[in-house]
């Protein structure tokens, strides 16, 4: 109940995009979606199915949680890629600066004989 209350409080803070667009578009065909809605609307007989039905209100929470986790992983990968690119660019810069320092040490005109 506490989680559901917190979810309702967070609902007020959602952006318009989050309110309007679904998080996961269904990959089911229309007939499969109808069958799934019919099965979910039926009263479950088994204890496990009844327990699962009690937690159906958390489905939206888990969708958001999973979406946040996926975004977190994507950001971690992007950060790692940027760090790798940064290392590579620093190495190239060091090579360039080392080459520039060497060219200043070498005299431009050969010494007279």
Helices and strands as residue ranges (DSSP letters): H 2-11, H 16-20, H 30-41, H 47-54, G 56-58, H 59-105
